[in-house]
């Protein structure tokens, strides 16, 4: 192998790294972490399964990103001048066929890892895993993509909130309980806010492409209120669970993320339809908020378990 081959290989890996949007993987890893810390104190916890749960979650997330990008490009949603997607298709770095096939490969890889977890924990994991894979593929599937008919926010709330947290907790403990479900709701609000903020920013582009999103249906003013509800709801739920004893008072550490949350809310409040570039990075900023909130929520649960 010569130097040119090495450079080409590195370039190819860099393109695929960009295509899967690796920066977004915190959205699928944070709920796994939350499910794991909630397993503290349970009997016969299979901690050795944690890396496999995380791997399956990331592979399905990456596959979903690729399938979604291919669908968006084919439908004309992602085109020059828009902010969505990874940008590799608009830039001509990969073809839609390559990206779609890559998505199928990653979804299949996630399924293979999931089958080992089924062997370790039983059929309940199979049904949870099938829901995740089907949800990922149908998010932006070729013939049907529920994100194009204003169902993306609801499904992301369910799939990347309760499904991952409850699924991770069950895989590690073999137990179903209400606590992981309730604990998942604040992070579900914020992971939904990532997609919702993306759709809010892209209202004009999505409408011109015939794509229906909840933000687009509400209009800019209504969409802003929706973002405030999702972000505010995360803090309200965390405070409520701490007050009711569902979670430790230590989980109020999430209040340390209020400054970046306020910054995001201020950006959204000032957003204008005529200049979406002002909030071009709002989805990334919301993802950072989701990460910080999720880490502090998990830390609070950990501190509560140690107290």
N, C-alpha and C positions, 0 to 999 in steps of 0.2 A: 504494500500500500504506500503510495507516494504522498507528498505533502498536500497536493491538490485534492486527493481523495479525503484526507483528514479534514481539510477546511470545508469541503462540501458536506461531509458528515456532520460537522459541528453546526453548519448553517441550517441543515435539514432539521436537526434536533431543536435548534433555536426557533425555527418556524413552527414546529409542532408544539413546542412549549408555549408559544404565543397562542396557537390555535386552540389549545385546551383551556386557555385562560387560567393558568395555574395560580395566579394571584387570588382567584376566587375560591380556592379549595378550603380556606378557613371556614366558609359557610357550611361545608359538609363535615369538617373535622371538629368544630366547636360543639355541635350537638352530641357527637360521639364521646367527647371528653365529659360533657355534662351527664350523659348516661352512665359513664364509668364511675364518676365520683358519687353518684347516687347509689351505686352498688356497694359502697363502703358500709360495713356492718352486716351485710347479708351473709348467709351461710353458704359454704362451698362455692365461692366465686371463682370462675375460670378466668383469671387475669391474663393467662397466656393467649386468650382469644382476642384480646383488645387490639393488637396490631392488625389482625385479620379483619376485624370489624371496620377499623379505620381505612384499611386498604380497599375493602369492598365499597365503602361509602364514597371514597375519592374516585375510584374507577367508574362508578355509575354516574357520579357528578361530571367527570370529564367526558364520558361518552354522551351524556345529555347535552353538554355544551357544544360538542361537535355536530350532533344531529340537528340541534337547533340552528346553528350557524349555517349549515348547508340549506336548511329549509328557508331561512330568512333571505339568503342570497338568491335562491331560485324564485322566490316570490317577489323579489325586488325591494324587500324591506331594507336590507343592507346594500347600500350603493354609495358612490362618492358623495361626500357632503353630510353623511349621517354619522352618528356617534356610536351606534350599537355594534355588537359582535366583536370578534377578535381583530378584524381587519385584514386577515390573510387572504380572504377570497376577493375582496374589493381590490387589494393590491396585486392580485394575480399570482400570489406565492404558492397557492395550492388550487386544485379544482374542486368544485362542489362534490363531485363523485369521490374524490380522495378523502375529503373531510367526512362525508357521510359514511363511507366504509370504515374509516378510522373510528368513528363513533360506535359503529356496530361491534368492532373488535374490542373496544374498551368496555362496552356493556356486557359482551360475552365474557371477558376476563373477570369483571366484577361478579358475574353469575357463577363462574367456576369457584372463585373464592367463597361465595355464598354457599355453594353446595357442601364445602367442607364444614362450614358453620352449621348447616342443616344436619350433617352427620354427627356433629358434636352435641347439638342441642335439640334436634327433633323438628317435626313438621311445622311447628308454629313459626320457626325462622324461615321456612320455605315460603309461607304465605306472605310474611313481611317483606322478604326479598323480592318476590314476584311483584308485589305492589310497587316497590321501588324501581325495579327495572322497567316495568310497563309504564309507570308514571314518567320515567326519564325518556323513554322512546316516544311516547305519545305527546310529550310536551311540544315537540316541533316535528312530528312525524310527517312523512311524505303526503299521505292521503288525508291525514287528520292531525291537526295540531291544536290541542285545547287552548294553548296560549293565544291563538288567533281569534278565539271567540270569548274573550274576557274571563276565562277560567284559570289563567295562569297564576294569579295571586292566591286564589283559594287553594289550588293544588300545591303550590310551593309551601304555603303555610302548613298544610297537612304532611307533605312528604319530607320536608327538611326541618320540621319541628317535631311533632309527636312521633312520626314514624321512626326517625333516626334515634331520637332519645329513648323512646320506649323499646325499640328494637335492640339498641346497644345494651340497655339495662337487662332486658330479658336474656339476651345471648350470654351475658356474663353471669347472671344469677339463676336463670331458669325460672324466674318468678315474674308474674304480672301483678302490678299494683297501680293504684291511682296516683301516687306521689310523682313518679317520673312523667306521667301525662301532664299533671298540673305544672310541674317545674319546666316543662318544655314550652309552655305557652308564651312566656316573655321573649325567649329567643326566636320563637316562631314569628312573633310580631316583627322583630327586626330583620329576620332573613326575608320575610315578605316585603319589608320596606326597601330592601335592596332592589328587587325586581320592580316594585312599584315606583321607586324614584327614577329608574331607568325609563319606565313607560311614561312617567310624567314629563321627563325631559324630551321624550320623542313623540309627544302627542301629535304634533303637526306632521312629522314624517310618517307615523303609523296610519293616520287618517288618510293621507294621500296614497298609501299602499293598500288600503282596504282592510287594514288590520284593526280588530276591535280589542281594546283593552279597557279595564275598569277605569283607569285614569282618563282615557280618551272619552269614555261615555259620560264621566262626571264633568268634564271640561276643566280648564286650568284652575279655576277657583275651587271647585269641588274636590279636585285632585289634591290640591294643597291641604285641604281639611283632612282628607284621607291619610296623607302622610303624617300630619300632626297626631292623628288618632293612633296610628301604628306605633310611632315612636313613644308617644305619651303612654299608650297602653302597656308597653313593655315595662316601664317604670312603675305604673300603677299596679300591675299584676305582681311584680316582685315585692313591692311594699305590702300588698294584701297577703301574699303567702307568708311573708315574715311575721306580719301581725297575727295571722291565724295559727301560726305554728307549723304550717306545712313545710316551710323552710326555716333555716336558722336565721336569727337576726343578723348574723354576719353577712348574709346575702345582700344587705343594704349597702355593701361595698360598691354595688353597681352604681350608686349615686355619684361616684367619682367620675363617671363618664358623662355627667350632665353637661360640662362645658363643650365637648365636641358635639353632643346632641343639640345643644342650643345653637351652635354654629351652623349645623345642617338645617335646622328649622329656619334660621334667619335667611339662609341661601334660598330655601324653597319659598319663603314668604316674599322675597324680592324677585322671584323668577318671572320672566316675561316670555310669552309665546313667540315674540318677534326676535328674541335673541337667546336661544337655548344653549349657546356656547357658555353662557354665564354659569350654568350648572352642569357643564359637560362631565365633570368628575363626581357628580353627586352620588352615583351608584358606588363608586370606589370609597367615597367618604362614609357612606352608610355601611358598607361592608366592614370598614375599620371600626365603626361604632359597634356593630354586631360582634366583632371579635373581642373588643375590649370588654363589652358588657358580658359576653359569654364566659370569658376567662375569670372575671371578677365574681360572677355568679357561682361558677365552679369552685373558686377559691373560698367563697363564703360557705358553701356546703361542706367543703373539706375542713375548714376551721371549726364549723359547728360539730362535725363528727369527732374531731379531736378534743373538743372541750369537755 
